[in-house]
Amino acid sequence: MELTQEQKQFFDTFGYLILPGLLKDDVQWITEEFEAVFQDRGVVHDGSKRSTVVPFIDQRERLCTLLDHPNVEGLIGGLLGADFNYVGGDGNYYTGDTQWHSDGFHTVGKFMKVALYLDPVTRDTGCLRVIPGTHRTDIAWDARQARKATELWGVEQSGVPAFPLESQPGDVVAFNHNLMHAAFGGNTRRRMFTMNCCAHCTTAAEIEDLEKYVASHARFWIDHMHSDVMRQTASPARIVHLQQVMEHEGHLAALSAKSKADMAEPSRG
């Protein structure tokens, strides 16, 4: 799969892209593997709060192959470059609403998230809503304050003008980490998992930003950004997407040890 120039420009301008049916032929085995991860880890989702596994596709050998899938690789490589870095991801059973937020705000480098919803989701049943353009670093836009919607604009967070990325199983959603996003009206068992990636770092500032991103994962109590399964089953082509992260994660284990001492349980998001 190769993105068109128009799709690339759309992503750069608005901060997101949705590809209907990109993995429709794979959704059955992907769903089975999703369920197996939670079973393997002994995680029972009771609907009272979000359940999360980090990293996620790394937990099962077949899920790891998503990083090799020509459609996935074509999507990520088309937006970040063929030598992109894979920086982990999460698997989730979501419960209820997710408030407005971005996944950080990177002023150097380029980070994106690829998300797969395993249940149909619409505007009012928990699909991702985005505020197009809020990923841009060249403008200061009050829409990035959407979490304070009631205080600033007198509307509920669910009333903030936004675009709903309605999704069916097999669709794939990609968005820039800087983009403001939220979800409202979902049930207590919404299944979704992600793959996070960034462009290969070429400057000292980009390396520093990557190392800060790695450090932020200490809250999940992990010592490495990838699992042994992900690395040990990697082809030379996949190693390209792992190597730079492996070279810049040496500080993570000590930070995770501190988090274990300070936190009652790993972060759920």
C-alpha positions as MATLAB code, in Angstrom:
seq = 'MELTQEQKQFFDTFGYLILPGLLKDDVQWITEEFEAVFQDRGVVHDGSKRSTVVPFIDQRERLCTLLDHPNVEGLIGGLLGADFNYVGGDGNYYTGDTQWHSDGFHTVGKFMKVALYLDPVTRDTGCLRVIPGTHRTDIAWDARQARKATELWGVEQSGVPAFPLESQPGDVVAFNHNLMHAAFGGNTRRRMFTMNCCAHCTTAAEIEDLEKYVASHARFWIDHMHSDVMRQTASPARIVHLQQVMEHEGHLAALSAKSKADMAEPSRG';
ca = [
       0.000    0.000    0.000;
       1.306    3.424   -0.945;
      -0.217    6.685    0.227;
      -1.100    9.318   -2.329;
       0.456   12.759   -2.175;
      -2.995   14.108   -1.339;
      -3.281   11.800    1.685;
       0.129   12.910    2.924;
      -0.821   16.565    2.536;
      -4.124   15.940    4.327;
      -2.290   14.398    7.284;
       0.204   17.269    7.433;
      -2.571   19.876    7.237;
      -5.231   18.394    9.515;
      -3.194   15.999   11.675;
      -5.068   12.764   11.032;
      -5.973   10.199    8.406;
      -8.526    7.391    8.379;
      -8.136    4.425    6.052;
     -11.378    2.442    5.808;
     -10.914   -1.311    5.478;
      -7.116   -1.196    5.485;
      -6.948   -4.379    7.609;
     -10.401   -5.832    6.914;
      -8.908   -9.119    5.727;
      -6.962   -9.484    8.980;
      -9.464   -8.279   11.558;
     -10.609  -11.734   12.683;
      -7.170  -13.000   13.693;
      -6.228   -9.594   15.080;
      -9.290   -9.657   17.355;
      -8.502  -13.188   18.507;
      -4.927  -12.174   19.310;
      -6.157   -9.056   21.137;
      -8.272  -11.192   23.439;
      -5.392  -13.633   23.932;
      -3.074  -10.876   25.198;
      -5.411  -10.031   28.072;
      -5.957  -13.701   28.844;
      -2.217  -14.378   28.830;
      -1.623  -11.470   31.187;
      -4.479  -12.446   33.486;
      -6.161   -9.061   33.024;
      -9.904   -9.243   33.653;
     -11.792   -6.139   32.558;
     -14.772   -5.466   34.823;
     -15.882   -2.211   33.174;
     -15.241   -0.026   36.188;
     -12.124    1.594   34.696;
      -9.847    1.366   31.713;
      -7.725   -1.783   31.400;
      -4.378   -1.364   29.631;
      -1.425   -3.509   28.529;
       1.846   -1.771   27.510;
       3.491   -2.506   25.138;
       0.726   -4.363   23.337;
       1.369   -5.925   19.940;
       4.727   -7.003   21.397;
       2.998   -9.560   23.634;
       2.167  -12.040   20.862;
       4.376  -13.153   17.982;
       1.628  -12.861   15.393;
       0.609   -9.385   16.522;
       4.253   -8.350   16.163;
       3.928   -9.056   12.445;
       1.600   -6.064   12.112;
       4.778   -3.998   12.039;
       5.765   -5.986    8.929;
       2.334   -5.824    7.282;
       2.667   -4.074    3.893;
      -0.414   -1.933    4.502;
       0.724   -0.837    7.958;
       4.305   -0.297    6.859;
       3.089    1.623    3.821;
       0.932    3.875    5.986;
       3.557    4.665    8.602;
       6.451    4.827    6.156;
       4.451    7.094    3.882;
       3.944    9.613    6.685;
       7.225    9.304    8.630;
       9.722    7.865    6.176;
      10.744    4.279    5.447;
      13.210    4.227    8.377;
      10.621    5.224   11.002;
      11.014    4.205   14.659;
       8.484    1.983   16.437;
       8.103    3.242   20.017;
       5.599    0.803   21.479;
       1.879    1.111   22.010;
      -0.990    0.088   24.238;
      -3.970   -2.242   24.176;
      -7.144   -1.166   25.903;
     -10.589   -1.966   27.097;
     -11.999    1.545   27.443;
     -14.733    2.555   29.847;
     -16.785    5.722   29.419;
     -15.503    9.064   28.162;
     -11.966   10.192   27.431;
     -11.375   13.891   28.027;
      -9.679   16.181   25.547;
      -5.908   15.778   25.445;
      -2.948   15.304   23.155;
      -0.279   12.619   23.477;
       2.368   15.186   24.316;
       3.381   18.170   22.226;
       6.499   17.667   20.143;
       8.092   20.784   18.703;
      10.888   18.754   17.125;
      10.630   15.407   15.400;
       7.327   13.900   14.292;
       5.344   11.367   16.330;
       2.160    9.609   15.286;
      -0.233    6.986   16.598;
      -1.905    4.239   14.586;
      -5.138    3.081   16.234;
      -7.339    0.079   15.520;
     -10.831   -0.155   16.989;
     -12.165   -3.705   17.209;
     -15.783   -2.659   17.724;
     -17.938   -0.319   15.619;
     -17.757    3.194   17.074;
     -19.650    6.325   16.069;
     -19.666    9.946   17.181;
     -21.927    9.169   20.114;
     -20.641    5.693   20.977;
     -16.993    6.373   21.701;
     -15.237    6.988   18.410;
     -12.202    9.236   18.357;
     -13.047   12.914   17.928;
     -10.312   15.260   16.766;
      -9.890   19.002   16.443;
      -8.223   19.282   13.034;
      -5.087   21.385   12.898;
      -4.359   21.445   16.622;
      -1.180   19.448   15.976;
       0.533   22.426   14.382;
       3.491   23.950   16.195;
       3.589   27.147   14.139;
       0.399   28.639   15.575;
      -1.004   29.181   19.079;
      -4.636   28.084   19.036;
      -7.060   28.292   21.966;
      -8.724   25.070   20.817;
      -5.862   23.265   22.544;
      -7.580   24.313   25.782;
     -10.603   22.113   25.010;
     -10.336   20.354   28.367;
     -11.394   23.668   29.947;
     -14.406   23.977   27.627;
     -16.949   24.730   30.349;
     -14.775   27.359   31.986;
     -13.696   29.033   28.743;
     -16.650   28.656   26.391;
     -19.621   27.575   28.498;
     -20.058   24.187   26.816;
     -19.417   20.623   27.927;
     -16.326   18.917   26.553;
     -18.612   16.800   24.377;
     -19.922   20.013   22.821;
     -16.555   21.226   21.535;
     -16.630   21.429   17.716;
     -14.693   18.438   16.424;
     -14.576   15.859   13.651;
     -15.658   12.289   14.552;
     -13.496    9.494   13.140;
     -16.245    6.881   13.015;
     -14.786    3.430   12.570;
     -15.616   -0.178   11.753;
     -13.362   -3.141   12.637;
     -10.667   -3.304    9.969;
     -10.447    0.470    9.570;
      -7.223    2.147   10.650;
      -6.889    5.633   12.146;
      -3.608    7.546   12.225;
      -3.010   10.861   13.950;
      -0.211   13.169   14.998;
       0.615   12.946   18.716;
       0.106   16.703   19.059;
      -3.497   16.541   17.847;
      -6.231   17.219   20.397;
      -8.539   14.214   20.652;
     -11.257   12.768   22.893;
     -14.109   10.233   22.952;
     -17.615   10.455   24.387;
     -20.590    8.178   24.862;
     -18.790    4.862   24.630;
     -19.716    1.710   26.463;
     -17.667    0.013   29.158;
     -15.952   -2.509   26.893;
     -14.518   -0.687   23.875;
     -11.533   -2.526   22.419;
      -8.737   -0.526   20.844;
      -4.991   -0.857   20.472;
      -2.278    1.388   19.124;
       1.158    1.486   17.579;
       3.242    4.600   18.256;
       5.978    5.648   15.862;
       8.240    8.575   15.152;
      10.431    9.693   12.313;
      14.026    8.491   12.480;
      15.994   11.017   14.527;
      18.749   12.905   12.726;
      19.564   15.777   15.108;
      20.613   16.063   18.746;
      17.322   17.814   19.547;
      15.323   14.960   18.048;
      17.347   12.384   20.000;
      16.712   14.323   23.213;
      12.987   14.395   22.446;
      12.982   10.645   21.782;
      14.738    9.982   25.098;
      12.160   12.114   26.926;
       9.383   10.147   25.273;
      11.015    6.886   26.339;
      11.379    8.195   29.906;
       7.651    8.968   30.052;
       6.959    5.229   29.855;
       8.422    4.583   33.301;
       4.869    5.012   34.615;
       3.984    1.701   32.952;
       6.715   -0.121   34.921;
       8.501   -1.360   31.809;
      12.276   -1.618   31.365;
      12.251   -1.709   27.561;
      10.089   -0.100   24.898;
       9.791   -3.421   23.021;
       9.325   -6.976   24.248;
      11.795   -9.794   23.761;
       9.262  -11.393   21.419;
       9.204   -8.316   19.191;
      12.990   -8.200   18.985;
      13.797  -11.899   18.815;
      11.360  -12.541   15.965;
      12.362   -9.429   14.022;
      13.542   -9.622   10.459;
      16.325   -7.253    9.331;
      13.600   -5.024    7.890;
      11.821   -4.810   11.262;
      15.058   -4.167   13.144;
      15.331   -0.908   11.213;
      12.265    0.282   13.135;
      13.593   -0.898   16.527;
      17.313   -0.145   16.523;
      17.413    3.566   17.287;
      14.952    3.160   20.151;
      17.043    0.310   21.593;
      20.083    2.578   21.493;
      18.345    5.333   23.493;
      16.358    3.524   26.207;
      19.151    2.804   28.686;
      17.704    5.193   31.266;
      14.238    3.604   31.321;
      14.847    0.721   33.739;
      16.032    2.950   36.598;
      13.131    5.338   36.065;
      10.679    2.428   36.092;
      12.151    1.137   39.334;
      11.506    4.533   40.899;
       7.938    4.530   39.586;
       7.342    1.120   41.136;
       8.445    2.524   44.474;
       6.230    5.605   44.146;
       3.063    4.224   42.531;
       0.460    1.749   43.788;
      -0.023    0.269   40.300;
       1.190    0.916   36.753;
      -0.470    3.729   34.848;
      -3.628    2.948   32.885;
      -2.942    5.556   30.263;
];
